[in-house]
């Protein structure tokens, strides 16, 4: 996906008038060695203080095979507005994986791409790249194509379809009245554990991906490396945003700890553990 970039988003034609480039998913950079030689992201540099993920290391006791660098950020993006978000009856006519984005959803996706680009460029690095994992659903693939307009080819190191990050499967919803009844049952039984007939519960989704609440269409959640090398949501998001995502007080405290903790460290003062076991009070563990 190629886009002409300036310091600010250029004036685009209306989305419906633009022809997005096509791509062949089987076209790669060649061999693994060629891909590594083409990419500058991952080589040790002397001017990367504050960006340890750009250095590469080897595993103790192994050969000189480099360990892939850990990304500075992992950004989770929700697809733009889909036809199903506007009209729920679409699910009774169109298979869930084939539902399109609306024109608003395409614009949301493109705007999200520019937000991500702006976030990255604030780091001050000049050799950064992005790698995309995308659900095979049509609306997420369309989201990526429009989001990708913010990045020229040299900034995209690759992409991969990953079925495990698809959204919750609500089953076969050809019958709208049955859909309404199933959702009412979910509220009575509990949103997290209720499994839709021929579909998934939120617990099933949790097993394969995450337990955060849904964010708005075209919005993102950022997990960023903290000062000790561990990922923390608190590096990018404030407390209000994290509470909207569904984090509890204990989770917020843990994310603050993750900001400064080093890889391999254990949080012995975890408030969730201390409050769960009452006998810790006798050991003076609760303050």
ROTIKE-485443 format. One record per residue (C-alpha): residue in three letters; x negated, y, z negated; residue number from 0. Coordinates in steps of 0.1 Angstrom, whole numbers. Layout:
// residues N
<"ALA"; <X; Y; Z>; NUM>
...
//
This chain:
// residues 287
<"UNK"; <0; 0; 0>; 0>
<"UNK"; <-16; 33; 11>; 1>
<"UNK"; <-7; 68; 1>; 2>
<"UNK"; <-23; 102; 8>; 3>
<"UNK"; <-31; 116; -26>; 4>
<"UNK"; <-37; 152; -38>; 5>
<"UNK"; <-41; 166; -74>; 6>
<"UNK"; <-3; 169; -75>; 7>
<"UNK"; <24; 147; -58>; 8>
<"UNK"; <28; 160; -22>; 9>
<"UNK"; <61; 170; -7>; 10>
<"UNK"; <76; 137; 5>; 11>
<"UNK"; <104; 131; 29>; 12>
<"UNK"; <136; 119; 14>; 13>
<"UNK"; <131; 83; 3>; 14>
<"UNK"; <157; 70; 28>; 15>
<"UNK"; <138; 86; 57>; 16>
<"UNK"; <104; 72; 48>; 17>
<"UNK"; <91; 39; 62>; 18>
<"UNK"; <71; 20; 36>; 19>
<"UNK"; <41; 1; 48>; 20>
<"UNK"; <44; -37; 50>; 21>
<"UNK"; <18; -61; 36>; 22>
<"UNK"; <8; -97; 40>; 23>
<"UNK"; <5; -113; 6>; 24>
<"UNK"; <-19; -138; 20>; 25>
<"UNK"; <-45; -111; 30>; 26>
<"UNK"; <-71; -108; 3>; 27>
<"UNK"; <-107; -95; 1>; 28>
<"UNK"; <-122; -127; 12>; 29>
<"UNK"; <-143; -148; -12>; 30>
<"UNK"; <-146; -141; -49>; 31>
<"UNK"; <-181; -129; -44>; 32>
<"UNK"; <-170; -104; -17>; 33>
<"UNK"; <-142; -91; -40>; 34>
<"UNK"; <-167; -85; -68>; 35>
<"UNK"; <-191; -67; -45>; 36>
<"UNK"; <-163; -44; -32>; 37>
<"UNK"; <-150; -35; -66>; 38>
<"UNK"; <-170; -11; -88>; 39>
<"UNK"; <-148; -18; -118>; 40>
<"UNK"; <-167; -42; -141>; 41>
<"UNK"; <-203; -34; -136>; 42>
<"UNK"; <-224; -22; -165>; 43>
<"UNK"; <-230; 15; -163>; 44>
<"UNK"; <-250; 38; -185>; 45>
<"UNK"; <-224; 66; -185>; 46>
<"UNK"; <-194; 47; -197>; 47>
<"UNK"; <-195; 56; -234>; 48>
<"UNK"; <-159; 54; -247>; 49>
<"UNK"; <-149; 29; -219>; 50>
<"UNK"; <-164; -4; -231>; 51>
<"UNK"; <-141; -24; -209>; 52>
<"UNK"; <-162; -13; -179>; 53>
<"UNK"; <-192; -32; -192>; 54>
<"UNK"; <-193; -70; -187>; 55>
<"UNK"; <-207; -95; -211>; 56>
<"UNK"; <-214; -133; -211>; 57>
<"UNK"; <-201; -159; -235>; 58>
<"UNK"; <-226; -170; -261>; 59>
<"UNK"; <-243; -202; -251>; 60>
<"UNK"; <-232; -201; -215>; 61>
<"UNK"; <-250; -191; -182>; 62>
<"UNK"; <-251; -156; -169>; 63>
<"UNK"; <-216; -158; -154>; 64>
<"UNK"; <-199; -125; -164>; 65>
<"UNK"; <-168; -124; -185>; 66>
<"UNK"; <-141; -103; -168>; 67>
<"UNK"; <-137; -69; -185>; 68>
<"UNK"; <-106; -64; -207>; 69>
<"UNK"; <-84; -37; -192>; 70>
<"UNK"; <-82; -4; -210>; 71>
<"UNK"; <-44; -4; -208>; 72>
<"UNK"; <-16; -29; -203>; 73>
<"UNK"; <14; -10; -190>; 74>
<"UNK"; <49; -26; -190>; 75>
<"UNK"; <73; -10; -165>; 76>
<"UNK"; <110; -15; -162>; 77>
<"UNK"; <124; -16; -126>; 78>
<"UNK"; <142; 15; -114>; 79>
<"UNK"; <180; 18; -113>; 80>
<"UNK"; <195; -12; -95>; 81>
<"UNK"; <229; -16; -79>; 82>
<"UNK"; <237; -39; -108>; 83>
<"UNK"; <230; -11; -133>; 84>
<"UNK"; <256; 11; -115>; 85>
<"UNK"; <282; -15; -108>; 86>
<"UNK"; <283; -47; -129>; 87>
<"UNK"; <306; -64; -104>; 88>
<"UNK"; <276; -67; -80>; 89>
<"UNK"; <265; -97; -100>; 90>
<"UNK"; <297; -115; -89>; 91>
<"UNK"; <288; -110; -52>; 92>
<"UNK"; <250; -110; -50>; 93>
<"UNK"; <226; -134; -66>; 94>
<"UNK"; <207; -117; -95>; 95>
<"UNK"; <172; -120; -79>; 96>
<"UNK"; <185; -104; -47>; 97>
<"UNK"; <200; -72; -61>; 98>
<"UNK"; <185; -40; -46>; 99>
<"UNK"; <174; -7; -61>; 100>
<"UNK"; <196; 23; -56>; 101>
<"UNK"; <180; 54; -40>; 102>
<"UNK"; <178; 69; -75>; 103>
<"UNK"; <160; 38; -86>; 104>
<"UNK"; <134; 42; -58>; 105>
<"UNK"; <128; 78; -68>; 106>
<"UNK"; <124; 67; -105>; 107>
<"UNK"; <98; 41; -95>; 108>
<"UNK"; <78; 66; -75>; 109>
<"UNK"; <79; 91; -103>; 110>
<"UNK"; <67; 64; -127>; 111>
<"UNK"; <38; 57; -104>; 112>
<"UNK"; <27; 93; -106>; 113>
<"UNK"; <31; 93; -144>; 114>
<"UNK"; <8; 63; -146>; 115>
<"UNK"; <-18; 79; -123>; 116>
<"UNK"; <-18; 111; -143>; 117>
<"UNK"; <-23; 91; -175>; 118>
<"UNK"; <-53; 73; -161>; 119>
<"UNK"; <-69; 104; -146>; 120>
<"UNK"; <-68; 121; -180>; 121>
<"UNK"; <-95; 96; -191>; 122>
<"UNK"; <-120; 114; -169>; 123>
<"UNK"; <-134; 82; -153>; 124>
<"UNK"; <-139; 81; -115>; 125>
<"UNK"; <-141; 44; -107>; 126>
<"UNK"; <-109; 31; -122>; 127>
<"UNK"; <-86; 5; -105>; 128>
<"UNK"; <-52; -10; -113>; 129>
<"UNK"; <-40; -46; -110>; 130>
<"UNK"; <-3; -53; -107>; 131>
<"UNK"; <17; -83; -120>; 132>
<"UNK"; <53; -82; -107>; 133>
<"UNK"; <84; -103; -111>; 134>
<"UNK"; <97; -120; -79>; 135>
<"UNK"; <131; -103; -82>; 136>
<"UNK"; <139; -80; -53>; 137>
<"UNK"; <145; -49; -74>; 138>
<"UNK"; <111; -53; -92>; 139>
<"UNK"; <92; -58; -59>; 140>
<"UNK"; <109; -27; -45>; 141>
<"UNK"; <99; -9; -77>; 142>
<"UNK"; <63; -18; -72>; 143>
<"UNK"; <63; -7; -35>; 144>
<"UNK"; <76; 27; -44>; 145>
<"UNK"; <55; 30; -76>; 146>
<"UNK"; <24; 20; -55>; 147>
<"UNK"; <28; 52; -34>; 148>
<"UNK"; <8; 70; -61>; 149>
<"UNK"; <-23; 49; -54>; 150>
<"UNK"; <-45; 46; -24>; 151>
<"UNK"; <-58; 12; -13>; 152>
<"UNK"; <-92; 17; -30>; 153>
<"UNK"; <-75; 21; -64>; 154>
<"UNK"; <-55; -11; -62>; 155>
<"UNK"; <-77; -42; -71>; 156>
<"UNK"; <-49; -66; -65>; 157>
<"UNK"; <-14; -79; -73>; 158>
<"UNK"; <3; -111; -82>; 159>
<"UNK"; <39; -123; -85>; 160>
<"UNK"; <45; -137; -120>; 161>
<"UNK"; <79; -154; -127>; 162>
<"UNK"; <74; -154; -164>; 163>
<"UNK"; <80; -116; -166>; 164>
<"UNK"; <113; -117; -148>; 165>
<"UNK"; <142; -103; -168>; 166>
<"UNK"; <167; -123; -189>; 167>
<"UNK"; <187; -149; -170>; 168>
<"UNK"; <224; -143; -178>; 169>
<"UNK"; <236; -174; -159>; 170>
<"UNK"; <261; -175; -131>; 171>
<"UNK"; <283; -145; -132>; 172>
<"UNK"; <306; -150; -102>; 173>
<"UNK"; <336; -148; -126>; 174>
<"UNK"; <337; -113; -140>; 175>
<"UNK"; <362; -121; -167>; 176>
<"UNK"; <340; -150; -179>; 177>
<"UNK"; <311; -125; -179>; 178>
<"UNK"; <330; -102; -202>; 179>
<"UNK"; <339; -131; -226>; 180>
<"UNK"; <303; -144; -227>; 181>
<"UNK"; <290; -109; -236>; 182>
<"UNK"; <317; -106; -264>; 183>
<"UNK"; <306; -140; -278>; 184>
<"UNK"; <270; -129; -277>; 185>
<"UNK"; <279; -99; -300>; 186>
<"UNK"; <296; -123; -325>; 187>
<"UNK"; <269; -149; -324>; 188>
<"UNK"; <239; -126; -324>; 189>
<"UNK"; <222; -110; -294>; 190>
<"UNK"; <189; -126; -300>; 191>
<"UNK"; <199; -163; -303>; 192>
<"UNK"; <230; -165; -282>; 193>
<"UNK"; <222; -184; -250>; 194>
<"UNK"; <244; -176; -219>; 195>
<"UNK"; <258; -207; -202>; 196>
<"UNK"; <233; -218; -175>; 197>
<"UNK"; <212; -188; -186>; 198>
<"UNK"; <188; -177; -213>; 199>
<"UNK"; <190; -162; -248>; 200>
<"UNK"; <168; -133; -259>; 201>
<"UNK"; <148; -159; -279>; 202>
<"UNK"; <141; -178; -247>; 203>
<"UNK"; <128; -146; -231>; 204>
<"UNK"; <107; -139; -263>; 205>
<"UNK"; <91; -173; -259>; 206>
<"UNK"; <77; -163; -224>; 207>
<"UNK"; <71; -125; -228>; 208>
<"UNK"; <82; -100; -254>; 209>
<"UNK"; <106; -91; -282>; 210>
<"UNK"; <108; -53; -275>; 211>
<"UNK"; <142; -36; -267>; 212>
<"UNK"; <150; -27; -231>; 213>
<"UNK"; <137; 7; -221>; 214>
<"UNK"; <153; 30; -195>; 215>
<"UNK"; <150; 23; -158>; 216>
<"UNK"; <116; 34; -144>; 217>
<"UNK"; <102; 39; -179>; 218>
<"UNK"; <71; 23; -194>; 219>
<"UNK"; <55; 9; -225>; 220>
<"UNK"; <17; 13; -229>; 221>
<"UNK"; <-6; -10; -248>; 222>
<"UNK"; <-40; 7; -250>; 223>
<"UNK"; <-73; -3; -265>; 224>
<"UNK"; <-79; 12; -299>; 225>
<"UNK"; <-111; 24; -314>; 226>
<"UNK"; <-122; -11; -324>; 227>
<"UNK"; <-113; -28; -291>; 228>
<"UNK"; <-78; -42; -300>; 229>
<"UNK"; <-46; -32; -282>; 230>
<"UNK"; <-22; -9; -300>; 231>
<"UNK"; <11; 7; -290>; 232>
<"UNK"; <3; 36; -313>; 233>
<"UNK"; <-26; 47; -291>; 234>
<"UNK"; <-1; 61; -266>; 235>
<"UNK"; <34; 62; -282>; 236>
<"UNK"; <46; 82; -312>; 237>
<"UNK"; <66; 67; -341>; 238>
<"UNK"; <100; 79; -327>; 239>
<"UNK"; <93; 61; -294>; 240>
<"UNK"; <82; 29; -311>; 241>
<"UNK"; <113; 28; -332>; 242>
<"UNK"; <134; 32; -301>; 243>
<"UNK"; <116; 1; -287>; 244>
<"UNK"; <128; -18; -318>; 245>
<"UNK"; <97; -18; -340>; 246>
<"UNK"; <103; -21; -378>; 247>
<"UNK"; <85; -3; -406>; 248>
<"UNK"; <62; -33; -410>; 249>
<"UNK"; <55; -34; -373>; 250>
<"UNK"; <46; 3; -372>; 251>
<"UNK"; <22; -1; -400>; 252>
<"UNK"; <6; -30; -382>; 253>
<"UNK"; <2; -10; -350>; 254>
<"UNK"; <-15; 18; -369>; 255>
<"UNK"; <-39; -8; -383>; 256>
<"UNK"; <-45; -22; -347>; 257>
<"UNK"; <-57; 13; -336>; 258>
<"UNK"; <-89; 10; -357>; 259>
<"UNK"; <-93; -27; -363>; 260>
<"UNK"; <-121; -46; -345>; 261>
<"UNK"; <-116; -78; -325>; 262>
<"UNK"; <-117; -107; -349>; 263>
<"UNK"; <-107; -88; -380>; 264>
<"UNK"; <-78; -99; -401>; 265>
<"UNK"; <-53; -76; -418>; 266>
<"UNK"; <-53; -88; -454>; 267>
<"UNK"; <-31; -60; -465>; 268>
<"UNK"; <-3; -68; -441>; 269>
<"UNK"; <29; -54; -458>; 270>
<"UNK"; <51; -81; -443>; 271>
<"UNK"; <30; -109; -458>; 272>
<"UNK"; <27; -92; -492>; 273>
<"UNK"; <64; -85; -494>; 274>
<"UNK"; <74; -120; -483>; 275>
<"UNK"; <56; -139; -511>; 276>
<"UNK"; <67; -126; -545>; 277>
<"UNK"; <39; -144; -564>; 278>
<"UNK"; <14; -120; -548>; 279>
<"UNK"; <26; -94; -574>; 280>
<"UNK"; <7; -113; -601>; 281>
<"UNK"; <-25; -110; -581>; 282>
<"UNK"; <-21; -72; -577>; 283>
<"UNK"; <-18; -74; -539>; 284>
<"UNK"; <12; -51; -537>; 285>
<"UNK"; <7; -14; -543>; 286>
//
